[in-house]
Every structure is written in C-alpha cells, then in structure tokens.
Amino acid sequence: MKKQVTGFLGFINKLEDWFLILTLAVMVVLAVAQIFFRNVFGEGVVWIDPLLRVLVLWVAIGGAVVATRNDNHIRIDFFTRYVSKKHIKYLQRSVYAFCIFVCSLISWHAVRFVQMDYEYETIAFANIPAWVTELIIPIGFFMIAFRYLLLFISPPEQDAR
C-alpha cells in the first residue's frame, strides 16, 4: 500500500512540475510574441496581456504548491531557536494544522467565488469565462492543504542547530 501511495505522490509531483514548466514556457512565448507584434506591426494581440496576467497567478499558486511539497515556504523561525528539539515536532505539527485549516478555508471560499462567476457568466477576456481562469485558486489551495496534511502526518526531520 505504501508503495502505491508513494507512486501516486510521485506522479502528482511530476504533474505539478510539468504544469509549472509548460505554463512558464507559454508565458515566455506569449510575451516574446507580444513584443514582436508591437514592434513589427505597431500593435499587439488584444488577449495576450490579460492571459499573461492570469498565467502569472497560475504560476504563483502552482509554485506555492511545489514549495509546500518540500516544506520550503517562507517561515519565521523565531521559536525554533528557543524550543527544545524534543518539542519542535509539536510546534511544527501545530503550524501544519493551522496551515491546513487556513488553506482549506481559502479553498472552500474560492470554490464559492468560482461558482458565483460561473452563475453570473462573467467573461475574463476573449470570450473565456472568468471561472475557468480562477480555477487555480480553489485547486491550488486544496493542494497546499493536502501537502500540509502530508507534512502533518509525516513531518520532515529538523536540521541540527
């Protein structure tokens, strides 16, 4: 069973990595194309700029998910200097539990936000519904909560200080 879970998580890791690589590559190609169109033809493609803004959001949230995978988020290590090594896991797990709660709450409300834009048929740009561009928010925060749940269950070893 553990081998299947590890294999599944490896698949998810590769999926996240490829998602970031492809999204960033699309951003670079679109940005270069927009610069080319503006310099050569005097005007750019209307939908590229809003798409690039959306892709920045997608890369940022995707990067946060990947950072959570290895517990590499920005943190304030004030307490770890003053808490004994035997109590650090309890502190670490309480931080993970808080992160699970916050990210789950954000994901829940992001789902409601996306549903609202779906119901109102809001358009983001170029006849693309806004809810499609916003899907990364609930999915991303759900994945971050999931990653923190995995860290809560099996926290990484702390560095020797």
C-alpha positions in Angstrom: 0.0 0.0 0.0 2.8 2.4 0.9 4.5 1.8 -2.5 1.2 2.7 -4.3 0.9 5.9 -2.3 4.5 6.8 -3.0 4.0 6.1 -6.7 0.8 8.2 -6.7 2.6 11.1 -5.0 5.5 10.8 -7.4 3.0 11.1 -10.3 1.4 14.2 -8.7 4.9 15.7 -8.2 5.7 15.2 -11.9 2.3 16.6 -12.9 2.9 19.7 -10.8 6.4 20.2 -12.2 5.3 19.8 -15.8 2.4 22.2 -15.2 4.8 24.8 -14.0 7.3 24.2 -16.8 4.6 24.4 -19.5 2.9 27.4 -18.0 6.1 29.3 -17.7 7.1 28.4 -21.3 3.8 29.6 -22.6 4.2 32.8 -20.7 7.7 33.4 -22.2 6.5 32.6 -25.8 3.4 34.8 -25.5 5.4 37.7 -24.0 8.0 37.5 -26.8 5.3 37.3 -29.4 3.5 40.3 -28.0 6.8 42.3 -28.1 7.4 41.2 -31.7 3.8 42.1 -32.7 4.1 45.5 -31.1 7.5 46.3 -32.6 6.8 44.9 -36.1 3.1 45.6 -36.6 2.7 48.6 -34.2 0.1 46.8 -32.1 -0.2 43.6 -30.1 -2.7 40.9 -29.8 -5.5 42.1 -27.5 -6.0 38.9 -25.4 -2.3 38.2 -24.7 -1.8 40.7 -21.9 -4.8 39.6 -19.8 -3.8 36.0 -20.5 -0.3 36.7 -19.2 -1.8 38.2 -16.0 -3.8 35.1 -15.5 -0.8 32.8 -16.1 1.2 34.8 -13.5 -1.5 33.9 -11.0 -1.4 30.2 -12.1 2.4 30.1 -11.9 2.4 31.8 -8.5 -0.1 29.4 -7.0 1.5 26.4 -8.7 4.9 27.4 -7.3 3.3 27.7 -3.8 2.1 24.1 -4.2 5.5 22.9 -5.2 7.2 24.8 -2.4 4.8 23.2 0.1 5.8 19.8 -1.2 9.2 20.0 0.4 8.2 22.4 3.2 10.1 25.2 1.6 7.6 28.0 2.3 8.8 31.3 3.8 8.8 30.9 7.5 9.7 32.8 10.7 12.0 30.5 12.7 11.9 32.6 15.8 10.5 29.9 18.1 12.7 27.1 16.7 15.7 28.8 18.3 14.2 28.7 21.7 12.2 25.5 21.7 13.9 22.3 22.6 14.5 19.7 19.9 12.1 17.2 21.5 9.2 19.8 21.5 9.9 21.1 18.0 7.8 18.4 16.3 4.8 19.5 18.4 5.3 23.1 17.3 5.8 22.1 13.7 2.6 20.0 13.7 0.6 22.8 15.2 1.8 25.1 12.4 0.9 22.5 9.8 -2.5 22.1 11.4 -3.1 25.9 11.3 -1.9 25.9 7.6 -4.3 23.1 6.8 -7.2 25.0 8.4 -6.4 28.3 6.6 -5.8 26.8 3.2 -8.9 24.6 3.4 -10.9 27.7 4.4 -9.5 29.7 1.4 -10.1 26.8 -0.9 -13.8 26.5 0.3 -14.5 30.1 -0.3 -12.6 30.1 -3.6 -15.0 27.4 -4.8 -17.9 29.7 -3.9 -16.2 32.5 -5.7 -15.7 30.4 -8.8 -19.3 29.2 -8.6 -20.5 32.8 -8.4 -18.6 33.8 -11.6 -19.9 30.6 -13.3 -23.5 31.5 -12.4 -23.2 35.2 -13.5 -21.4 34.1 -16.7 -18.6 36.6 -16.2 -16.2 36.9 -19.1 -12.5 37.3 -18.4 -11.2 38.1 -21.9 -11.7 36.8 -25.5 -14.9 35.1 -24.6 -13.2 32.9 -22.0 -15.3 32.6 -18.9 -13.7 34.1 -15.7 -14.4 31.0 -13.7 -12.0 29.0 -15.9 -9.2 31.4 -15.2 -10.0 31.3 -11.5 -10.0 27.5 -11.1 -6.4 27.5 -10.0 -7.4 29.3 -6.7 -9.5 26.6 -5.1 -7.5 23.7 -6.7 -4.2 25.3 -5.7 -5.2 26.0 -2.1 -6.7 22.5 -1.8 -3.4 21.0 -3.0 -1.5 23.2 -0.5 -3.8 22.0 2.3 -3.2 18.4 1.1 0.6 18.9 1.1 0.4 20.3 4.7 -1.7 17.3 5.7 1.0 15.0 4.4 3.6 17.1 6.3 1.4 16.9 9.4 1.3 13.1 9.2 5.0 12.7 8.5 7.0 15.9 9.3 10.5 16.2 7.9 13.4 15.9 10.2 14.7 19.2 11.5 18.2 20.4 10.9 20.7 20.2 13.7 21.0 23.7 15.2 
